[in-house]
Amino acid sequence: MHTLEIERRFLLADDSWRSSAGEPQRLYQGYISVEKERTVRVRIVGERAWLTLKGYVSDISRSEYEYPIPVADARAMLADLCLFTVEKNRYRVAHGGWVYEIDEFFGDNAPLVLAELELPAEDTPFVPPPWLGREITADGRFTNAYLSRHPYGTWSANGI
């Protein structure tokens, strides 16, 4: 299925969002291709899996094609085809009529925690919650594809 994903990403100012967060979903994902212009991702969430292809449109928008695949195939792809992987918990937090997806990374990307907000248009206004920090949408280092190859834990203290 083809969609246009319009998403803004943020660092978090503090942990106060946790009081509004429900139970997280654990995401395992790996990358077959990690170029800026196109990425190919395999993702497993529970007993469901997807193959996703993304194409660069702008720093905020990406063309996205997503297809459900058997979990067994996804596990095999992660093991055989994906050189770069990311593991994280995803929380959904509602605020001001929007739902923010907050990703808490594990492994070499810990202790990174990011918030994402999907919007209907690039210029859609919204009032940020108090726990939302600096916007990092245009900083490609904070994409999951980049983090899979260059984990946050390996960045220098001046990396942010």
Secondary structure, 3 states (H helix, E strand, C coil): CEEEEEEEEEEECCCHHHHHCCCCEEEEEEEEEECCCEEEEEEEECCEEEEEEEEECCCCEEEEEEEEECHHHHHHHHHHCCCEEEEEEEEEEEECCEEEEEEEECHHHCCCEEEEEECCCCCCCCCCCCCEEEECCCCHHHCHHHHHHCCHHHCCCCCC
